[in-house]
Amino acid sequence: MTTKKQTAITIAYAGEKYPDIWKKTFKQAQNNTVKVKLHNRKDYSYMQNGSDVAYEIATADGDKYFYYTKNDPTIFFYHKNKEI
């Protein structure tokens, strides 16, 4: 599966699991493009779990601070500098 498809599925899952935080991001992703940036997880002191890659999700309207890391099959979600 491509990274693009994995990211789309992850955003959809987060929108359902954490509707208060990720639902708006999911809606934006359905109607617009989202930008995904890859970072070194170790650059973020609050990210203690997951692989070395942190995925940053930014929506078309400038909404950001949505991140996730993964350690297959587990995904760790972050928002505004904390794990949710």
ROMI-204388 format. One record per atom (N, C-alpha, C, O): x, y, z. Coordinates in steps of 0.1 Angstrom, whole numbers, plus 5000, padded with zeros to 4 digits. Layout:
N
XYZ/...
***
This chain:
84
500949885000/500050005000/500950125000/501950135007/500550224992/501350344991/501250435004/500350415012/502250515006/502150605018/500950695017/500350725027/500550745005/499450825003/498150755008/497350815015/497950635004/496850555009/496850525024/495850535031/498050495029/498150475043/497750595051/497150585062/498250705046/497950835053/496450865053/495850905063/495850845041/494350865040/493550775050/492650825056/493950655050/493250555060/493550605074/492650595082/494750645077/495050685091/494250805095/493750815106/494150905086/493351025089/491850995091/491251045100/491350905083/489950855084/489750785097/488750815104/490650705101/490550635114/490650725125/489850715135/491550825125/491650925136/490451005137/490051045148/489851045125/488551125126/487451045133/486651115139/487450915132/486350835138/486750815153/485850825162/487950785156/488350755169/488450875178/488150865190/488950985173/489151105181/488351225174/488951315169/487051215174/486251315166/486351455171/486351555163/486651475184/486751615189/488051685184/488151805183/489051605181/490351655177/490551645162/490951735155/490351525156/490751495142/489551505132/489851495120/488351515136/487251515127/487351625117/487051605105/487651745121/487851855112/488951825101/488751855090/489951765106/491051735097/490551635086/490951635075/489851535091/489251435082/488351495072/488451465060/487451585076/486551655067/487351745057/487051745045/488451805061/489251885052/489951795042/490051825030/490351675046/490951585037/490051525027/490451495016/488751515030/487751465021/487551575010/487251534998/487551705013/487151805004/488351884998/488151944988/489451875004/490651944999/491851855000/491851745004/492951914997/494251834998/494751865012/494551965019/495551775017/496251795029/497751775026/498151695017/498551835033/500051825032/500551735043/500151735054/501451645038/502051555048/503551575047/504151565037/504051605059/505551625060/506051515069/505451485079/507251465065/507851365073/508951435081/509751515076/509051395094/510051445103/510751335111/510251225111/511851365117/512451275126/511751285139/511651385146/511151175144/510351165156/511151215168/510651275177/512451195168/513351225179/513451385181/513951425191/513051455170/513051605171/511951655180/511851775183/511051575184/509851615192/509951535205/509651415206/510251605216/510451545229/509251475234/509351385242/508051525231/506851465236/506451335229/505551265233/507151305218/506851175210/507751065215/508851055211/507150985224/507950875230/507750745223/508550655226/506750735215/506350605209/506450615194/506250715188/506550495188/506550485173/507950475167/508950465174/507850465154/509150455146/509850585146/509450685153/510950595139/511650725139/511050825130/511550945129/509950795123/509350895114/508050945120/507150875125/507951075121/506751145125/506051205113/506751275105/504751185111/504051235100/503251355105/502451345114/503451475099/502751595102/501651615091/501951605079/500451635096/499351665087/498951805088/498651855099/498851875077/498452015076/497352025066/497451975055/496252095070/495052105061/495152225052/496052315055/494352235042/494352355033/494052485040/494552585035/493252475051/492952605058/493952645068/493752735076/495052575068/496152605077/496152545090/497052565099/495152455093/495152385105/496252285106/496552215096/497052285117/498152195118/498352145132/497352155140/499452095135/499752035148/499151905150/498951855161/498851835139/498351695139/499451615134/500051625123/499851515143/500951425140/500551285143/499651255151/501251195137/501151055141/502450985138/503251025129/502750885146/503850795144/503250655144/502150635149/504050555140/503550425140/504650325143/505750345140/504150215149/505050105152/504149985148/503449925157/504049945136/503149855131/502849735140/503749675145/501549715143/500349775138/499849895145/498749935142/500549935156/500050045164/500350185158/501450205153/499350275159/499550415155/499350505167/498450485175/500250595169/500150685180/499850825175/500550875165/498850885180/498351015175/498751125185/498751105197/499051245179/499451365187/498751485182/498451495170/498451575191/497851705188/498351805198/498351785210/498851915192/499352025201/500351975211/500152005223/501351905207/502451865216/502151765226/502851755237/501051685224/500851575234/500151455227/499451475217/500451345232/499851225227/498351215231/498051245243/497551165222/496151155226/495751005225/494550975228/
***
